[in-house]
Amino acid sequence: MSDDAPGAGAKEDRRARAKRLVATGWARLRGGELSPRRAAASVAVGLAIGVLPLWGTHWALVLAVCVPLRLDTAVAYLAANVSIPPVAPFITMAELELGSRILTGAWMHVTVEAARALTPGALARELAVGAAAMAALSAAVGGALTWGVAHAVRAVRRRERA
């Protein structure tokens, strides 16, 4: 008779399956080897999503974009956290200013009278346009910087191995 308790083999099988499932899921979220191009694209996506004023949806948006594109979801989500609560109001104000500049050709006038005259529709338009511009700008700058740093790190590592 076996020393194992009844059902011990089934329990081990479930544990092994669970470990494989977690490992497979994590590998899927990471998308593969982190090349300079994939790192740059992951950071660019994360920053573009992170500056959008869609608080509470960033994780879902990162998943929706990164998993199908096989980008590194963890890196993208880290970059998306650029809009932490102490920083988010400044990002939103910059987006409003940028949207105002694009739509009207002038910066916003932050006065009590200007705030009273501002309609919700105008505010929403300026925020939407400014957020789209800020997302594109932050993605381009952040992606380019990440690519440059990752490329330099990879070159140093290659020289060290040689």
NORHUPE-V201724 format. One record per residue. SS is DSSP state (H for helix, E for strand, L for the rest). NEAR is the number of other ideal C-beta (glycine too) atoms within 10 Angstrom. Layout:
ss = (SS | SS)
near = (NEAR | NEAR)
//
This chain:
ss = (L | L | L | L | L | L | L | H | H | H | H | H | H | H | H | H | H | H | H | H | H | H | H | H | H | H | H | H | H | H | L | L | L | L | L | H | H | H | H | H | H | H | H | H | H | H | H | H | H | H | L | L | L | L | L | L | L | H | H | H | H | H | H | H | H | H | H | H | H | L | L | L | H | H | H | H | H | H | H | H | H | H | H | L | H | H | H | H | H | H | H | H | H | H | H | H | H | H | H | H | H | H | H | H | L | L | L | L | L | L | L | H | H | H | H | H | H | L | L | H | H | H | H | H | H | H | H | H | H | H | H | H | H | H | H | H | H | H | H | H | H | H | H | H | H | H | H | H | H | H | H | H | H | H | H | H | H | H | H | H | H | L)
near = (3 | 7 | 5 | 10 | 8 | 7 | 9 | 11 | 11 | 9 | 11 | 11 | 10 | 11 | 10 | 10 | 10 | 10 | 10 | 10 | 10 | 10 | 10 | 10 | 10 | 11 | 10 | 12 | 17 | 18 | 20 | 11 | 7 | 16 | 14 | 17 | 13 | 21 | 22 | 23 | 24 | 29 | 28 | 25 | 27 | 32 | 26 | 25 | 27 | 28 | 29 | 20 | 15 | 13 | 10 | 6 | 11 | 20 | 14 | 11 | 19 | 26 | 14 | 12 | 18 | 25 | 13 | 8 | 14 | 14 | 26 | 24 | 24 | 17 | 23 | 30 | 21 | 15 | 24 | 23 | 14 | 17 | 21 | 9 | 7 | 7 | 13 | 15 | 10 | 10 | 20 | 18 | 13 | 16 | 23 | 22 | 16 | 21 | 24 | 22 | 16 | 14 | 14 | 11 | 7 | 8 | 11 | 19 | 11 | 10 | 9 | 7 | 8 | 10 | 11 | 7 | 10 | 15 | 8 | 7 | 8 | 14 | 15 | 11 | 15 | 22 | 18 | 15 | 18 | 26 | 22 | 17 | 17 | 24 | 19 | 13 | 15 | 21 | 22 | 13 | 12 | 21 | 22 | 13 | 13 | 23 | 19 | 12 | 14 | 18 | 15 | 11 | 12 | 14 | 11 | 10 | 10 | 9 | 8 | 7 | 6 | 5)
//
